[in-house]
Structure formats: structure tokens, C-alpha cells
Amino acid sequence: MVAHLCDRVAIMQNGGSVEVAARAQLLKGTVAHPYTRTLIEGSKGYVGRVRLKSVVP
């Protein structure tokens, strides 16, 4: 989703921002914070779509 919707992304951990990065940085994996790297590694190999159960007005 990030690749299609965002130009810049703020990574948050425990309610605080730990890193702000351009989309290209995230997709290339050239990020600085260990938590950001963990999130990226955890999302690799995910293929599919998420179906919303309801629409929020």
C-alpha cells in the first residue's frame, strides 16, 4: 500500500516517530532505524489483498 499511496512515510514505535523516510528509501531498504528494518523484513513475501469488513463513513 505504501508504494502506491505515499511519497513519505513516518515510522512510529510506542507512540513516537522514530524515522521519516521517502518511499524510495523504504522500497530500497536504505533506512536507518532498526525498527524500520524489522518492519520491512516482516512484510517481505506478503502477497495479497486485504478485504475490509466494513466501510468507515
GUZABA-282706 format. One record per residue (C-alpha): residue number from 1; x, y, z. Coordinates in pm, 1 decimal. Last residue first. Example, Ala and Ser with C-alpha at 12.3 -4.5 7.8 and 13.67 -1.06 7.14 Angstrom:
BEGIN
(rec 2; (1367.0; -106.0; 714.0))
(rec 1; (1230.0; -450.0; 780.0))
This chain:
BEGIN
(rec 57; (-1812.6; 683.6; 684.3))
(rec 56; (-1598.1; 379.5; 773.6))
(rec 55; (-1668.1; 96.8; 531.2))
(rec 54; (-1699.6; -250.9; 672.4))
(rec 53; (-1520.9; -583.4; 674.3))
(rec 52; (-1235.1; -450.2; 465.1))
(rec 51; (-1071.1; -707.8; 239.2))
(rec 50; (-694.0; -711.4; 249.5))
(rec 49; (-517.3; -805.7; -68.2))
(rec 48; (-241.4; -1046.5; -137.7))
(rec 47; (128.6; -1102.3; -147.4))
(rec 46; (348.7; -1077.8; 157.8))
(rec 45; (697.4; -1205.3; 76.2))
(rec 44; (866.6; -919.9; 254.8))
(rec 43; (648.2; -753.6; 519.6))
(rec 42; (847.7; -869.4; 819.8))
(rec 41; (1176.1; -755.9; 667.0))
(rec 40; (1032.0; -406.8; 613.9))
(rec 39; (902.2; -386.9; 970.4))
(rec 38; (1235.2; -504.1; 1114.1))
(rec 37; (1427.2; -252.1; 903.9))
(rec 36; (1203.2; 25.8; 1034.6))
(rec 35; (1263.1; -92.1; 1392.3))
(rec 34; (1641.5; -88.2; 1334.2))
(rec 33; (1635.1; 279.0; 1227.9))
(rec 32; (1848.0; 393.2; 934.6))
(rec 31; (1665.4; 304.5; 614.8))
(rec 30; (1808.7; 202.9; 278.3))
(rec 29; (1569.3; -86.0; 215.6))
(rec 28; (1520.9; 2.2; -149.3))
(rec 27; (1142.5; 22.9; -105.6))
(rec 26; (1176.7; 222.7; 214.1))
(rec 25; (1423.9; 468.8; 66.3))
(rec 24; (1208.2; 512.5; -245.3))
(rec 23; (902.8; 593.6; -30.2))
(rec 22; (1092.3; 877.7; 135.1))
(rec 21; (1171.1; 834.2; 501.6))
(rec 20; (1067.8; 966.3; 840.4))
(rec 19; (1206.9; 771.5; 1134.8))
(rec 18; (1140.7; 700.8; 1502.5))
(rec 17; (808.5; 883.4; 1540.6))
(rec 16; (657.7; 826.3; 1881.6))
(rec 15; (354.0; 636.5; 2005.7))
(rec 14; (537.7; 317.9; 2103.4))
(rec 13; (705.0; 294.1; 1763.3))
(rec 12; (613.4; 509.7; 1466.1))
(rec 11; (754.8; 507.6; 1113.9))
(rec 10; (669.1; 821.5; 918.7))
(rec 9; (636.6; 765.9; 544.7))
(rec 8; (697.1; 996.3; 250.6))
(rec 7; (557.1; 981.9; -102.6))
(rec 6; (264.5; 760.9; -8.1))
(rec 5; (-23.8; 580.1; -176.9))
(rec 4; (106.4; 315.9; -417.3))
(rec 3; (430.1; 200.7; -255.0))
(rec 2; (275.8; 241.2; 90.4))
(rec 1; (0.0; 0.0; 0.0))
